[in-house]
Amino acid sequence: MTEMQLRRMFPNASAEFIRKNLGTEIQEARGKVVAPSPAVDSKPEAPRLRQRQGPKLNKTETAFLEWLCARYDPKDIRAQAVTLVIGNGVRYTVDFTNLRAGLAWETKGPYARDDSIVKIKVAASLYPEIKFHLVTRDGPGWSIQEMIP
């Protein structure tokens, strides 16, 4: 396959991609093809770990975290650190927990899906030692409902 064919098939391809698939190294600044460089290390690459990039919390969760830290010791608040098994292959990650006090909060926007509410209710019934709360934005403040098991 030629460089032109690769560029046509993959217009946003990087020079590294072109080099791996064409066997040549591209100098993007000049647009010239340079002879392939000899391989220094023939070991296969280690598999990449797929870790989440970017912010962990959305805007609503970030605002509620600030509210929580003003009311509780920030060292006790954990964000998305606890994942509970609530069924056969079903897991539920709690937005915020204070395990020292036995509290958990789940923040939802104005249009929460039914399955997310069911997960909170099931978690509340399976783990009665933790008080679960459903939190929604209520104008400038917060509406907090305790989920009764």
C-alpha atoms as a printed R data frame, in Angstrom:
    type eleno elety resid chain resno       x       y      z
1   ATOM     1    CA   MET     A     1   0.000   0.000  0.000
2   ATOM     2    CA   THR     A     2   1.332   3.428 -0.861
3   ATOM     3    CA   GLU     A     3   1.467   6.511  1.307
4   ATOM     4    CA   MET     A     4  -1.195   8.207 -0.832
5   ATOM     5    CA   GLN     A     5  -3.576   5.274 -0.366
6   ATOM     6    CA   LEU     A     6  -3.077   5.349  3.396
7   ATOM     7    CA   ARG     A     7  -3.593   9.129  3.507
8   ATOM     8    CA   ARG     A     8  -6.806   8.777  1.453
9   ATOM     9    CA   MET     A     9  -8.145   5.990  3.664
10  ATOM    10    CA   PHE     A    10  -7.110   7.678  6.925
11  ATOM    11    CA   PRO     A    11  -6.957  11.467  6.427
12  ATOM    12    CA   ASN     A    12  -6.371  12.187 10.141
13  ATOM    13    CA   ALA     A    13  -3.730   9.486 10.602
14  ATOM    14    CA   SER     A    14  -0.577  10.339 12.521
15  ATOM    15    CA   ALA     A    15   2.916   9.946 11.134
16  ATOM    16    CA   GLU     A    16   3.470   7.029 13.505
17  ATOM    17    CA   PHE     A    17   0.457   5.218 12.066
18  ATOM    18    CA   ILE     A    18   1.662   5.815  8.499
19  ATOM    19    CA   ARG     A    19   5.175   4.643  9.388
20  ATOM    20    CA   LYS     A    20   3.921   1.433 11.027
21  ATOM    21    CA   ASN     A    21   1.658   0.596  8.134
22  ATOM    22    CA   LEU     A    22   3.900   1.756  5.314
23  ATOM    23    CA   GLY     A    23   7.351   1.011  6.690
24  ATOM    24    CA   THR     A    24   8.575   4.583  6.146
25  ATOM    25    CA   GLU     A    25   8.947   7.606  8.348
26  ATOM    26    CA   ILE     A    26   7.113  10.753  7.256
27  ATOM    27    CA   GLN     A    27   8.488  14.218  7.868
28  ATOM    28    CA   GLU     A    28   5.255  16.123  8.236
29  ATOM    29    CA   ALA     A    29   6.848  19.555  8.073
30  ATOM    30    CA   ARG     A    30   8.274  19.024  4.591
31  ATOM    31    CA   GLY     A    31   6.018  16.259  3.359
32  ATOM    32    CA   LYS     A    32   9.015  14.133  2.313
33  ATOM    33    CA   VAL     A    33   9.382  10.402  2.773
34  ATOM    34    CA   VAL     A    34  12.586   9.314  4.485
35  ATOM    35    CA   ALA     A    35  14.022   5.803  4.384
36  ATOM    36    CA   PRO     A    36  12.858   3.571  7.230
37  ATOM    37    CA   SER     A    37  14.986   3.577 10.349
38  ATOM    38    CA   PRO     A    38  16.170   0.201 11.645
39  ATOM    39    CA   ALA     A    39  14.231  -1.260 14.532
40  ATOM    40    CA   VAL     A    40  16.150  -0.800 17.774
41  ATOM    41    CA   ASP     A    41  13.998  -2.913 20.054
42  ATOM    42    CA   SER     A    42  12.165  -5.927 18.711
43  ATOM    43    CA   LYS     A    43  10.264  -6.687 21.944
44  ATOM    44    CA   PRO     A    44   6.492  -6.435 21.643
45  ATOM    45    CA   GLU     A    45   4.903  -3.449 23.324
46  ATOM    46    CA   ALA     A    46   3.326  -4.021 26.713
47  ATOM    47    CA   PRO     A    47  -0.459  -3.718 26.635
48  ATOM    48    CA   ARG     A    48  -1.715  -0.280 27.593
49  ATOM    49    CA   LEU     A    49  -3.787   0.129 30.685
50  ATOM    50    CA   ARG     A    50  -7.122   1.681 29.867
51  ATOM    51    CA   GLN     A    51  -7.594   4.241 32.550
52  ATOM    52    CA   ARG     A    52 -10.119   6.982 32.573
53  ATOM    53    CA   GLN     A    53  -8.760  10.308 31.376
54  ATOM    54    CA   GLY     A    54 -10.074  13.741 32.220
55  ATOM    55    CA   PRO     A    55 -12.321  14.867 35.041
56  ATOM    56    CA   LYS     A    56 -13.957  12.212 37.144
57  ATOM    57    CA   LEU     A    57 -16.962  14.294 38.211
58  ATOM    58    CA   ASN     A    58 -19.484  16.282 36.205
59  ATOM    59    CA   LYS     A    59 -20.498  19.861 37.076
60  ATOM    60    CA   THR     A    60 -23.377  18.883 39.353
61  ATOM    61    CA   GLU     A    61 -21.224  16.394 41.249
62  ATOM    62    CA   THR     A    62 -18.404  18.920 41.605
63  ATOM    63    CA   ALA     A    63 -20.786  21.521 43.035
64  ATOM    64    CA   PHE     A    64 -22.267  19.005 45.472
65  ATOM    65    CA   LEU     A    65 -18.792  17.889 46.548
66  ATOM    66    CA   GLU     A    66 -18.025  21.490 47.528
67  ATOM    67    CA   TRP     A    67 -21.280  21.569 49.514
68  ATOM    68    CA   LEU     A    68 -20.377  18.282 51.253
69  ATOM    69    CA   CYS     A    69 -16.854  19.412 52.126
70  ATOM    70    CA   ALA     A    70 -18.298  22.508 53.793
71  ATOM    71    CA   ARG     A    71 -20.434  20.313 56.074
72  ATOM    72    CA   TYR     A    72 -18.217  17.268 56.708
73  ATOM    73    CA   ASP     A    73 -14.511  16.700 57.142
74  ATOM    74    CA   PRO     A    74 -13.109  16.595 53.567
75  ATOM    75    CA   LYS     A    75 -10.807  13.708 54.562
76  ATOM    76    CA   ASP     A    76 -13.870  11.515 55.186
77  ATOM    77    CA   ILE     A    77 -15.558  12.195 51.828
78  ATOM    78    CA   ARG     A    78 -14.722   9.784 49.011
79  ATOM    79    CA   ALA     A    79 -15.842  10.421 45.434
80  ATOM    80    CA   GLN     A    80 -16.780   7.371 43.336
81  ATOM    81    CA   ALA     A    81 -14.604   5.137 45.489
82  ATOM    82    CA   VAL     A    82 -17.148   2.501 46.501
83  ATOM    83    CA   THR     A    83 -18.679   0.038 44.041
84  ATOM    84    CA   LEU     A    84 -21.386  -2.257 45.373
85  ATOM    85    CA   VAL     A    85 -22.580  -5.528 43.869
86  ATOM    86    CA   ILE     A    86 -26.373  -5.330 43.814
87  ATOM    87    CA   GLY     A    87 -27.299  -8.233 41.563
88  ATOM    88    CA   ASN     A    88 -26.136 -10.868 39.152
89  ATOM    89    CA   GLY     A    89 -23.436  -8.949 37.284
90  ATOM    90    CA   VAL     A    90 -24.924  -5.565 38.239
91  ATOM    91    CA   ARG     A    91 -22.667  -3.083 39.982
92  ATOM    92    CA   TYR     A    92 -23.450   0.329 41.391
93  ATOM    93    CA   THR     A    93 -20.806   2.990 42.052
94  ATOM    94    CA   VAL     A    94 -21.883   5.513 44.653
95  ATOM    95    CA   ASP     A    95 -21.067   9.152 43.832
96  ATOM    96    CA   PHE     A    96 -20.000  10.176 47.350
97  ATOM    97    CA   THR     A    97 -19.502   8.249 50.562
98  ATOM    98    CA   ASN     A    98 -18.652   9.042 54.144
99  ATOM    99    CA   LEU     A    99 -18.104   5.556 55.521
100 ATOM   100    CA   ARG     A   100 -17.091   6.862 58.929
101 ATOM   101    CA   ALA     A   101 -20.637   8.247 59.327
102 ATOM   102    CA   GLY     A   102 -22.294   5.498 57.210
103 ATOM   103    CA   LEU     A   103 -23.625   7.912 54.575
104 ATOM   104    CA   ALA     A   104 -23.818   7.764 50.781
105 ATOM   105    CA   TRP     A   105 -25.069  10.348 48.288
106 ATOM   106    CA   GLU     A   106 -26.077   9.912 44.653
107 ATOM   107    CA   THR     A   107 -26.419  13.103 42.602
108 ATOM   108    CA   LYS     A   108 -28.811  13.181 39.659
109 ATOM   109    CA   GLY     A   109 -29.792  15.825 37.173
110 ATOM   110    CA   PRO     A   110 -33.377  16.868 36.457
111 ATOM   111    CA   TYR     A   111 -34.000  13.911 34.132
112 ATOM   112    CA   ALA     A   112 -32.781  10.854 36.035
113 ATOM   113    CA   ARG     A   113 -33.390   7.525 34.320
114 ATOM   114    CA   ASP     A   114 -35.557   4.955 36.051
115 ATOM   115    CA   ASP     A   115 -32.842   2.280 36.176
116 ATOM   116    CA   SER     A   116 -30.523   4.571 38.153
117 ATOM   117    CA   ILE     A   117 -33.226   5.217 40.762
118 ATOM   118    CA   VAL     A   118 -33.917   1.478 41.010
119 ATOM   119    CA   LYS     A   119 -30.216   0.805 41.597
120 ATOM   120    CA   ILE     A   120 -30.191   3.242 44.530
121 ATOM   121    CA   LYS     A   121 -33.290   1.611 46.041
122 ATOM   122    CA   VAL     A   122 -31.859  -1.900 45.658
123 ATOM   123    CA   ALA     A   123 -28.537  -0.803 47.177
124 ATOM   124    CA   ALA     A   124 -30.398   0.768 50.104
125 ATOM   125    CA   SER     A   125 -32.241  -2.488 50.777
126 ATOM   126    CA   LEU     A   126 -29.124  -4.692 50.400
127 ATOM   127    CA   TYR     A   127 -26.857  -2.480 52.502
128 ATOM   128    CA   PRO     A   128 -29.022  -1.180 55.398
129 ATOM   129    CA   GLU     A   129 -25.922  -0.147 57.388
130 ATOM   130    CA   ILE     A   130 -25.417   2.722 54.923
131 ATOM   131    CA   LYS     A   131 -27.922   5.597 54.649
132 ATOM   132    CA   PHE     A   132 -28.372   6.374 50.959
133 ATOM   133    CA   HIS     A   133 -29.486   9.809 49.805
134 ATOM   134    CA   LEU     A   134 -30.707  10.940 46.391
135 ATOM   135    CA   VAL     A   135 -29.563  14.495 45.671
136 ATOM   136    CA   THR     A   136 -30.953  16.802 42.973
137 ATOM   137    CA   ARG     A   137 -30.365  20.468 42.252
138 ATOM   138    CA   ASP     A   138 -33.136  22.665 43.637
139 ATOM   139    CA   GLY     A   139 -32.475  26.163 42.318
140 ATOM   140    CA   PRO     A   140 -29.513  27.553 44.244
141 ATOM   141    CA   GLY     A   141 -29.673  24.749 46.837
142 ATOM   142    CA   TRP     A   142 -30.022  20.988 46.981
143 ATOM   143    CA   SER     A   143 -32.973  18.664 47.430
144 ATOM   144    CA   ILE     A   144 -31.860  15.622 49.464
145 ATOM   145    CA   GLN     A   145 -34.108  12.571 49.865
146 ATOM   146    CA   GLU     A   146 -33.204   9.674 52.143
147 ATOM   147    CA   MET     A   147 -33.787   6.298 50.500
148 ATOM   148    CA   ILE     A   148 -35.635   4.075 52.967
149 ATOM   149    CA   PRO     A   149 -34.836   0.341 52.583
